[in-house]
Amino acid sequence: MNSSMAVIFKRTALGVVLAGALPMAAQAASGTVEFQGEIIQSTCDVTTATKDQTVVIGTYPTSLFKNVGDVSSSKGFTIGLENCDPGDYTIRFDGQAPAGQPELLAVSVATGVGIEILDNNDKVFPLNQDITDSAAVNVGADGTATVNLKARYKSFEQTVGAGEANATSTFSIEYR
């Protein structure tokens, strides 16, 4: 090994040793995370008869939906609750929504139409979000309640295309 190579080797070795011996200082941002929540005594049970159900909205021609916002007839359905603590509860519906239509469930094949879920007063349930309004359900002292709901098709495009119009939504009961 010639002398210039030996010098380069010694300097490189010295640099590696010094780099390992000196602690590396790095500045990093810091902060805190606060977690909040609550543990409650109990929850409601959904009755066996209404826990998993199929609501047949019906068959409608595309000509029914002449304008954006046109709707089909509503089909009623219920969700039964039991073993609840008395008090106010809400229902949250989750499912896939068409782009730009957060209050409709996307359907399987038909286009330009979705499924709208309403309470008995025709108030629309938003999808995929907590309900912040007053309670949708009041459970009495007997610990039971029946929630009457409706479902219907609603157009969100000027032209509705034919096809199966099936959708699935999960729901959860939330104590308020």
N, C-alpha and C positions, 0 to 999 in steps of 0.2 A: 504494500500500500504506500503510495507516495505521500509526501508531507502535506500537500494541500487537501487531499482526501482525508487524512487523519484529522486535520483542523476542522473540516466540515463535520466529520463524524463526532468529534468532541463537543462542538458547539450544539449540534442537534441533540446529543445525549444530555447536555447540560440544560437545554431548553425543556426537554421532556421532564427531567427531574424537578426543575423549578415549577413547572406547570402543575405537577402532581402535588408538590409540597405546599403551594400557596392556595388557600381556599378561594374559590370563585364566588364573588359577590354578585347576586342578581336581584334586581328590584322587581317586586311583584305587587300587584294590587291586592288589597285585602278587604274583607267586608264581613257581614254577618248574614245568616239566614234565620229567619224566625218562622216557626211552624205553629199553626193554630188549628184548633179543632175542638171537638166535644165528643164525649162518650155518653150515649143516652141509654136509658133503662131498657127499652125494648123497641121492636119495630112491628109493623103489621105483616100479616100473612095474606097473600092473595088466595082466594078460594080456589080449590081444585078445578071447579067448573069454568073459571074465567082466567086461569093462569096462562094457558096456551090455547088460543082459539083462532078460528078463521072467520073473518068477516067477509061475506060475499056482497060486494057493493053492487054488482050487476053488470049487465051488458048494455052499452050505449053506442049509438052511431057517431061517427066523427062529425056529422052534420049538426049535432047538438052543440058543439063548441065552435060557434061562429066568430066569437071575439075573445081576446085575452081576458081571462077572469070568469068566463062562463063555467058553470058548475052543473054536475049531475044531481040527481036526487040523493039525499043522505040515507045512509043505512045505520041504524042504531045498534050499539053494542054496549055491554056493561063490564065493569071490573068490580068484583066483589072483594071486600076486605073483612078480615076477622082477626081476633086475638090482638087487637090494637089497644094502645092506651088512648083514653079519650083525648081529643084535641084536634088541632088543624093539621092537615096533610096536603101535600101537592103531588101531582103526578108528572113525571118527566118522561118524555118520549125521545128515543134516540133512533137514528136510522140514516141512510144515505139520502141526501137531498140533491135535486138537480142544481146545476151551477146557477147561482144567483137567486135561488128560490128557497130560503131557509125555513119556510113554513110548509113546505110540501115534501112528501116522500117520493123519491124517484121510483118510477115503475119499470118493469122488466123489458118490454119491447116497444109498446106504444110511445110515440114521441109528442112533445109539446103539451103533455098533461102529467099531473102528479096527483097524489092523494093528500087530502087535507083532513086533519083530525080536529074536531070541534067539541066543546062541551055542550050541555043541553041548552045553553043560552046562545049558541052559535058563535061563541068566542073561540078563536083559533088557538090551538096549542102550538107554540114554537117547538121546533125540533132541536135536539142536541144542545140544550141550554136549560139552566135552572129557571124555574118560574119564580119571579120576584113579586108578582101580584098577590092579592089576598088568596087565602087557601081555596083550593078547588074542592076539598073534601073536609067535612066536619064529622068526626067520629064521636058518637054519643057514649053514654055510660055503659052500654052493652058491649062496646068494643067492636061493633060491626058497622059497615057502610057499603052502599052500592053506588058506584059512580056511573052515571049515564052519559055516554059519549056518542058521537056520530062520526062517520067517515064518508067522504065523497070525492069524486074526481073534480079537478079544477084545471082549466087550461092556462098555460103561461106563455104560449106562443100563438100567433095568429092562425097557424095551420096545425091541426092535430093529426098525427099519423096512426093508422090502425095497428093493432097488435095486442098481445096479452098485456094487461096493466096490473101486474101483481107487485106487491112490495112487502117488506117485513120491517117491523119496528119492535124494539125492546122497550119496556117501560119499567120505571122504578117508582116506588112510593117513598116520599120524603117527608119526614116529620118537620113541622114548622114551629 
